[in-house]
Amino acid sequence: MDRLHSMRVFAKVVERGSLAGAARELDLSPAVVTRLLADLEAHLGARLLNRTTRRLALTEVGDAYLSRVRQILADIDEAEALAGAAVREP
């Protein structure tokens, strides 16, 4: 499992409010999004989202994990931008 990819998918699911919406935006099938989320929850040993057919709700653990994931992803994006800028400079 690519944990970073799973973290990005988890954050996108929460942002979009649905598995299908995240799947569309990430150009993945809903089944792949579901599997990545399930794998992440299994890896962590904790449920991140309570899912019903009509809505998603973050669990307490999911809410705490999401705030850390967002910071981690922002740090990675910033590091990649800095590295890319350094390569482009003469």
C-alpha positions as CSV (number, residue, x, y, z in Angstrom):
1,M,0.0,0.0,0.0
2,D,1.3,3.4,-0.9
3,R,0.4,5.2,2.3
4,L,1.0,8.7,0.9
5,H,-1.5,8.0,-1.9
6,S,-4.0,6.6,0.6
7,M,-3.6,9.7,2.7
8,R,-4.3,11.9,-0.3
9,V,-7.4,9.9,-1.2
10,F,-8.6,10.1,2.4
11,A,-8.2,13.8,2.5
12,K,-10.0,14.1,-0.9
13,V,-12.9,12.0,0.3
14,V,-13.4,14.2,3.2
15,E,-13.0,17.4,1.1
16,R,-15.6,16.2,-1.5
17,G,-17.9,14.6,1.1
18,S,-18.2,11.4,-0.9
19,L,-16.3,8.4,-2.2
20,A,-17.7,8.9,-5.6
21,G,-16.8,12.6,-5.7
22,A,-13.3,11.9,-4.7
23,A,-13.0,9.1,-7.2
24,R,-14.1,11.4,-10.0
25,E,-11.7,14.2,-9.0
26,L,-8.8,11.8,-8.6
27,D,-9.7,9.9,-11.8
28,L,-10.0,6.6,-9.9
29,S,-12.8,4.1,-9.8
30,P,-15.0,4.2,-6.7
31,A,-13.9,0.7,-5.9
32,V,-10.3,1.7,-5.8
33,V,-11.1,4.7,-3.5
34,T,-13.0,2.3,-1.2
35,R,-10.2,-0.2,-1.2
36,L,-7.5,2.5,-0.5
37,L,-9.6,3.8,2.4
38,A,-10.2,0.4,3.8
39,D,-6.5,-0.5,3.5
40,L,-5.6,2.7,5.3
41,E,-8.0,2.0,8.1
42,A,-6.7,-1.5,8.4
43,H,-3.1,-0.3,8.6
44,L,-4.0,2.2,11.3
45,G,-6.3,-0.2,13.1
46,A,-8.9,2.5,13.4
47,R,-12.0,3.6,11.7
48,L,-11.6,7.0,10.1
49,L,-15.1,7.5,8.6
50,N,-18.5,6.3,9.5
51,R,-20.2,5.5,6.1
52,T,-23.8,5.1,5.3
53,T,-25.5,5.1,1.9
54,R,-26.3,8.7,2.3
55,R,-23.5,10.4,4.2
56,L,-19.9,10.2,5.5
57,A,-18.9,11.4,8.9
58,L,-15.4,11.6,10.4
59,T,-14.8,9.6,13.5
60,E,-13.0,11.3,16.4
61,V,-9.8,9.4,15.3
62,G,-10.5,10.4,11.7
63,D,-10.8,14.1,12.6
64,A,-7.5,14.1,14.4
65,Y,-5.8,12.0,11.7
66,L,-7.2,14.4,9.0
67,S,-5.6,17.5,10.6
68,R,-2.2,15.7,10.6
69,V,-2.6,14.4,7.1
70,R,-3.4,17.8,5.8
71,Q,-0.3,19.2,7.4
72,I,1.9,16.4,6.1
73,L,0.5,16.8,2.5
74,A,1.1,20.5,2.7
75,D,4.7,20.0,3.8
76,I,5.3,17.5,1.0
77,D,3.8,19.9,-1.6
78,E,5.9,22.7,-0.3
79,A,9.1,20.6,-0.3
80,E,8.4,19.5,-3.9
81,A,7.8,23.1,-5.0
82,L,11.1,24.1,-3.4
83,A,13.0,21.3,-5.1
84,G,11.4,22.1,-8.4
85,A,12.3,25.8,-8.1
86,A,15.9,24.9,-7.2
87,V,16.2,22.8,-10.4
88,R,14.8,25.5,-12.6
89,E,17.2,28.2,-11.3
90,P,20.4,28.6,-13.2
